[in-house]
Amino acid sequence: MLRIGVLGAARIAPAALVNPGRLVPGVEVAAVAARDRSRAEAFAAKHGIPRVHASYDELIADRTLDAIYNPLPNALHAPWTIRALEAGKHVLCEKPFTSNEAEAREVAAAAEKSGTVVMEAFHYRYHPLAERMRKIVAELGELRLVEAWMCFPLPRFSDIRYSLELGGGSMMDAGSYAVHVARLLGGGEPAVVEARALERSPGVDRAMSAALRFPSGASGRVHSSMWSGMLLKIGVRVRGTRGEMRVSNFVAPQFFHRLAYTVDGVSRREKVPGEATYTCQLRAFESAVRTGVGNLTPPADSVANMSVIDAIYRAAGLSPRG
């Protein structure tokens, strides 16, 4: 049994871990801790979690736990993931992995030293749609363009995702997905050519667009928004010398998605079946811990993703987080 403790009573935790934990054999969400113990107790009672700890440190020190789920604010990902690793715990860490590339490298080093599994929670990557997209892109010939959008409205400006101190910004939240899927499909690590930010407050982007260049010479563009004229667009477009692929809602395809592609003049549409992305991800995490196989978003991938995000902020005239 893989027993997991939750750092914080975050809003994402039920969908990302607690509910999938009921569906994945060999997994138990066994404990939770929050800054406010009463909040942790209410969370545990609501979701049937057997133990409540008085602090994050106490949770990490719990010898009955094998792994930690870290859905804390972005700025707290690195320090608490490292503490968990030093305690010998495996870690499933919400995206973005850390506040910046330097922190990501520190976590990667701690993971290598501890010999434990660290997985960044890009849950979409574990749904069969992600692998299907990769296979179709391989049929498009020489790549010319990879473009990704992750735009949704978040007009609650008191949300921590607008806090510079906590590592906020649209590129950190929504944009981390856009960068990741562009890297997945683009073939190689891209360089950032230019970027433009719309700021909600000094240093905090409510929207960001960036131009990329892949090693093959293909162009790339990523767009993120938590509040802009582009209220809702989640998708990918890839164009090659033999055709083009368009996908809508690659992030949560179990609800709905559209996959359309043309290769050598022949057009097709598909629906790719699969469990909820978070359930797929938890199955992969359990497998990675138990067998060493299944981690598609390891620390090395996270370091590369944070490197692109840092470069986008610099190109836009803003500082990387942290």
N, C-alpha and C positions, 0 to 999 in steps of 0.2 A: 504494500500500500504506500503510495506517494502522498504524504501528509503535507499540506501547504498552509502557511500562515499569511495573512493579509496585512500589509502595512497601510493603515488608514481605512476609514469607512467611505471610500471614494464612490461617487455616483456610477463610475464605470464598472466597479467590481462585480455587481450581480450579473450583468450581461457578459462580461469578459471572463469570469472565473466561476462564480458561485453556481449559476445555472448550468454551464457546461460540466462542472464538477459532478453533477448528478447523472450525467449521461456517459461519462468516460470511466470504464472499469479501472479499478486500481488507483483511483484518485479520491482523496478526501480533503475538503476545505475544513481544516481542523481548528484554526484559531484566528483571532483578529485583535489588533491594537489600534488605538486612535489617540490623538492628543487629549481628547476629552473622553474619559472612561465611560461616562454615561452614554455618549454617542456610540461607542464601540459595543456596549451592552445592548443598546436598542438594535443595532445592526445585526448582532449575533442572534438576538431573539427573533428578529424578522426572518432571517435566512437560515436558521437552524444550525448555527456554528457553535460547537460545544464549549470552546474556551475563549475567554477574554483576558488579555494581558494589559497591565497598567501603563506600559510604555513600549515604544518600538524596540528599545534595547532588550527588554524582557522577552518580547516575542522572538527576536533573533536568537536569544540565548536558550530558548526552549529546545531541549534535546530530543523531544518527541517529534519535532518538525524536521522534514527533509528539505523543504524548499520554501522560498518566500516569493510572494507576488508583490511587486512594487508599483502601485499606481499613484504615487505621491506627485506633487507638483514637479515640473521639469527640473528645477534647480536642486531638488532633493534626490533625484534619481541616482546620481553618481555616489554621493556619500553613503547613502543607505544600502545601495547595492554592494558597495565595497565592504561595508560592515557585515553584511550577510555572507559574502564570500569568505571573509576572514573567519567567520564562525562555521565554515564548512557547508553552508547551505547552497543549493541550486537556486537560481533566480530567473523568474519570468518578469521582465521589466517593461513597463509601458513605453511606447514611443513618445517623444524622441528619446533615444537612449540616454543622453546626457545633455548638458547645456552647450557643449562645444566639443570640437575634435580632441582637444588636449585631455579633457575629462574622459572621453570615450577610450582614449589610449590607456589611461590609468585603470579604468575598469577592465579593459582587455588584459592588461598585465596581471591584475589581481585574479582574474578568472584563470589565466594560464597557471599561475602559482598555486591556486587552490585545487585545480583539476576538476572543478565542478562545471555544470552546464549553466550558461547564461544565454537567454533567448530574448531578443527584442520583439515586442508584441505587435509586429506588422501582420495582423491576423489574416488579411486578405491573401497573403503569400501562401497560406496553407490550404486554401480552397482549390479544387481542381481547375477552376477558371484561370488561375494564374499560370499554371503549367500549360494549359491549352493556348493561352495567349503567346507564350514563348514558342510553342511549336508552330503556330501560324506565322509568327514573325520570321521564323527560319525559312519559310517558303516565299517570303516577299522579295527575295533577291538582295541586292546591295541596298542597305538602308540609306534613305535620304533625309527623313524627318521623324522625330519622336516627340510627341507633344502630350502633356498630361495636365489635367485640371483637377483641383480639389478645392471647390468653392462652396461654401454654405453660409447662411446668415447666423450670426451670433451677436445680436444687438444688446445683450446684457453686458454692458461695458465694465461692470464691477467683477466680472468673471476673472479667475486667476490667469486665464489665457491671454489677458491684456496686461498682465503685470510684468514689467521689465525685471524686477528683482527675482521673480519666480521663474524666469526663463520663458516668458510669453512672447507672442507674436504669431501671425498667421503662418509664416514659413516654418516655425517650430511645430505648430500643431497640424493644420491641414497640409501645409507644404511638405512636411516630412514624408507623407504618403506620395505626393506628386514626384518628389525627387527619387524616392525609392523605386516606384514603378518605372520611371524613365530610365533609371540605371538598370533595372531588371531586363528591360526590353531593348535598350540601346546598344548593348554589347561593349563593355569596357567602361572605365570611369571617365566621366565628362569633365571638361574644363568649363568654367563659367566665363562667358564672353561679356555680358552686361546684365544689369538688373535694375528694376525700378520698384520703389516701395511707396505705398500710401500709408501715412502714419496716423494712428489713432491718438497717440501721445508721443512725446519725444523719445525716439528709439524703438517704439513698438509699432510694428507694421500690422495694419488691419487687412492689407492686401499686398501681394508681391508677385511680380512676373520676372522671369529670368531667361536669358538665352544661353544655351549650352553648345558645346562642340565635342562630339565623341571622337575617340581615336581613329575610327574609320573615316572621319570627315563628315559624318552625318550631323545635321543640325538637331538641336533639341530646344524645347521650350517647356517651362513649368509655370503654372499659375496657381496661386493660393489666395484664398480670401475668407475672412470671417465677417466682413462688412464692406461691400462695394457694390457697384452697379451690376456686377455679375453675381446675382444672389445665390443661384444654385446650379452648379455644373460639376459633375464628377465623372471623369471619363479619360480615355486614352485614344490617341490617333497615331498610327505608325504607317509611313509611306516608304515603299521601296521601289526598285526598278521593275519589279514584276507585279506590283499591286499595292493594296492598302488594307489596313484593318482599323475598325472603329469599335470601341467598347464603351458602354455606359455603365456606371455603377460597378466598377471592379472591386470596390471596397466591401460591399455587403451584398454579393450577388444572390444570396439565398432569398432575399426579398423580391428583387427583380433585377434583371440586367438585359442588355442587348449586345450581342456580338455579331458583327457583320464584317465580311472581308471579301476582297476580290483578288484572285490570283490568275494571271494570264487570261484576263477577260472573263473569267467565270466567277460569278458572285454567289455567296452563300450566307445564310444566317443560322446561328446555332444558339441553343440554350444549354448551358453546362450544369448538370445536376450536382448536388453536394450538400453536406450538412452545413449548419451555420458556421461561419468562418472562425468564430471563437471556439467552437467545439473541435473543429479541425486542428486549430492551434494547440489546444490542450492535449489532444491525442498525440500530437507531435512532440510536445514538451515531455509528456510521460514516457514516450518511446526513447527520446534522447537521453533522459535520465537513466532509464532501465537498460537500454541496449547501446547507447552511444550513437544511434542513427535517428535522423529526423529533424535536426536543427537547421533550418534553411535561413535563419537570420541570426547567425552567431556574432560575437564581438567584432571580428574582422570586417564583416559587412556593415556593422554599425559605425565603426570608425570611418569607413569610406563615405557613408551617408552623411555623417556629421561634418566631414571635410567639405562636401559640396554645399551644405547649408551655411557653414561659416563663410565660404567664398561668396555665396550669394549675398549675404549681409554686407560683406565688405564692398562688393561691386555696387551695391545700392547706396553706399555712403553711410551705413549703419555699422555698429559694432556687433560682433558675435555675442551670444548670450554668455552670462557668467562673469 
